[in-house]
Structures are given as C-alpha cells and as structure tokens.
Amino acid sequence: MKFGTKAVHAGIEPDPSTGAIMTPIYQTSTYVQKAPGEHLGYEYARTQNPTRTALEKSLAALENGQYGICFGSGMAATDAIVKMLKPGDELISTSDLYGGTYRAFTKIFEPYGLKFHFANLQNPESVKELINENTKMIWLETPTNPMMNVVDIQAITQIAKEHNILVCVDNTFATPYLQQPLDLGADLVVHSATKYIGGHSDVVMGAVICNRQEIAEKLYFLQNATGAVSGPMDCFLALRGIKTLHLRMTQHCKNGKAVAEALKAHPKVDKVHYPGLKEHSGHEIAKKQMKDFGGMLSFSLKNDTIEAAIKLMQNTKIFALAESLGGVESLVGHPATMTHASIPLEQRLQTGVTDSLIRLSVGIEDTEDLINDLIQAIDKVEEKSPAMAG
Ligand SMILES: *Cc1c(COP(=O)(O)O)cnc(C)c1O
C-alpha cells in the first residue's frame, strides 16, 4: 500500500458493534468482564483503549514499523525511551537538540546517573570519538530546530550497528511522509504528534514507532507502568489529522520552497536556512533521505537586531506569533527571545541563532498570500539599526 492509502485506512476497521466507519472515541476507563480474566482484550484504559490501538496501528504503518506506542506528549514519549536505559549508560545526541529534550536529558536523567554527550552529528565521524562500552543510544533530530541542519541517518546507523548501539530519530520536523528513519536503519522513531501528525494545533500527543519486539515490549511496559498515555479524544483527533497528512505535507513543502525563494530574493534578508535550497549545507543529504523539504525554515535579517525581528513579527497579518509548528496555519517565532532564550548568548550565536533569526512554520494557505504577507512585513523593517548606521 502507498502512503496516502495508508494515511486514510491503516489501523482503521469499522466499529465491530455498530459498523461506524470512523473509530469511536472510547471514553471509558474500564471494561466489563464476563468472569475474572475473561474479557475482550481490554481490561483497564491505561493498559489498552481501542481508539488508541487504532492510532498506534496507523502510526506504525506510516513509519513502516511493526509497533506504535502512543503517549500523552512528545516529551512523555521521549521520557519512556530514555527510561529503557540504566544508570551508567551513555547517550550521544546532537548539539542543536529540541530544547525540551535537552532539558529532560540534562535536568532529569543526568541526576539519575545517565551520561549525555552532545556532538555535531552533521559530521557522523564525530560520533566515533564519543563511543565507549557504556554507549547505549544515539539520539538525533533532522532537520534540526531552528537552523534546519541535516544529519545523514544512514551514516549514523551504520556506525551504531558496528557497536550495537540503538539509534533513535526524532522525526517530528520531517514526518513519515518525507522521511522514514526505520528504513534507513534506525531502531526507534519518536514523534511530537502535536505538530504535523495531528496537524491542526488542537492536540498534544507523542508516539514511538519501532520494529523489534523486545524494544516494543519494554515500551508497552513503560507506557502501562508509568502511565503517560494519550486520552481517547486526543487519539481520535490525531487519527483524523493523519487522514490528510500526505495532502497537507505536499502543500507545506510547496509553500516552504516558495517562501524560501521569495525571502532569498529580498534585499533586507541576510541568510535563509531551508534544506530545499541548493546552497544549504545539508541539501544533498536531504535530497537523498527525504522525499521533499518540508515547511519549516528560518532566516536572518541584514539589520541583525532583536528590534528588527520584533518589528517584522508584529507586522505579519497571516503568520501568527506563537510557539509550536506543523499546523495548517502559518506561524512565526523568534528563537532568541522564545525557544532559545535560556541559552547563553555566546553559545546561541555560535549555533547560528543570531538576534534577528526568525523561524517560520509555513502553513497550507495560498502561497501568494503568505509571500505577500512576509514581504510587506519585511519592507517595514529599517535597513539598519541607528547604532549600526552610526
Ligand atoms: C515539540 C517537539 C517535541 C516535544 O513534543 P511535545 O508534544 O511538545 O511534548 C520534541 N521534539 C521536537 C522536534 C519538537 O518540535
């Protein structure tokens, strides 16, 4: 089955009691048993829920995996994966990791005796120096937030396999429509389904997809034992979102590319970071491992000041100023004062997050309206700050 057909049908069966074509929202905490232990496969809703089961099967199919396990948020999914490790184990990750993941690694799991290394995984060789007998997992994101750096998934999984190390890919930015890490040798895929998978900015949800039974069993155990499950209403919304994932992604990609080109041509724009641009450092690898280049991008202004960025963001009429990404509506954000505000200035500048850097989650509106909205807002920005002019 091809992707679009799977998005509409995978995991979904007409409801056995009524024939309802849409999976019902099984808003129940428990299920009646005929005799103790004699039941229809459902005992208690932390352990199993039919709406969640349908979503888990759907997500597994989309990622070409055997098992899908859903959680109450992307961070809950991440938390469960890291809990498969033990004190003394080491994990290697990208230095430009999602802030919430970095926070969980360093503030929650480090005190429990896990060790984390952060490296520039755009150079896969840099992993080798950090591997020792305690290394149990490599965790990567690609493309990364907000610089859109691309990591060669296959190059990393090849190194990992030689050392019996699990590779987990956070596939939130790319989605299974654009990139299928399990096919490239990864052992685990994690999603913030809050973003493109749900796709309508109306649900917080996470998921893990994998192929190996022993990994799946550990994760089902953790899901049930620690209980960060997603509720049936949220599962219903995610299932509904998935049905149009392929159509939405096609438009996100089309708009992302058009917006990147328009920004590049604007005289007040300095750099545009979009893996679909030929000059982007990760363009060739992105072309190799992704179907298209997505709807996320960032750019900086020649007037590289926080004031200029704020002026721009206050003047967009369609792009809304907000955290998050991946919904049908276009969003604009300012990493220096929002997602990356807690990172020391020098370190922030080193990773490329300059004062004027602006991140866009390009939605599925009409392309021309989005471009016009950004151009009129950039036109309102001063060429240079008074200080720089002097
Ligand atoms: C949002 C996000 C997360 C965290 O997911 P939540 O659903 O907000 O808990 C993890 N990774 C990436 C790349 C994200 O964008």
PDBQT file of the ligand as one rigid body, heavy atoms in Angstrom, charges set to zero:
ROOT
HETATM    1  C1  LIG A 401       7.559  19.856  20.110  1.00  0.00    +0.000 C 
HETATM    2  C2  LIG A 401       8.698  18.948  19.955  1.00  0.00    +0.000 A 
HETATM    3  C3  LIG A 401       8.966  17.954  20.907  1.00  0.00    +0.000 A 
HETATM    4  C4  LIG A 401       8.160  17.813  22.188  1.00  0.00    +0.000 C 
HETATM    5  O1  LIG A 401       6.855  17.400  21.945  1.00  0.00    +0.000 OA
HETATM    6  P1  LIG A 401       5.588  17.790  22.864  1.00  0.00    +0.000 P 
HETATM    7  O2  LIG A 401       4.445  17.144  22.157  1.00  0.00    +0.000 OA
HETATM    8  O3  LIG A 401       5.523  19.284  22.907  1.00  0.00    +0.000 OA
HETATM    9  O4  LIG A 401       5.830  17.212  24.212  1.00  0.00    +0.000 OA
HETATM   10  C5  LIG A 401      10.030  17.101  20.671  1.00  0.00    +0.000 A 
HETATM   11  N1  LIG A 401      10.805  17.219  19.566  1.00  0.00    +0.000 NA
HETATM   12  C6  LIG A 401      10.578  18.166  18.640  1.00  0.00    +0.000 A 
HETATM   13  C7  LIG A 401      11.467  18.251  17.446  1.00  0.00    +0.000 C 
HETATM   14  C8  LIG A 401       9.526  19.064  18.791  1.00  0.00    +0.000 A 
HETATM   15  O5  LIG A 401       9.326  20.016  17.879  1.00  0.00    +0.000 OA
ENDROOT
TORSDOF 0
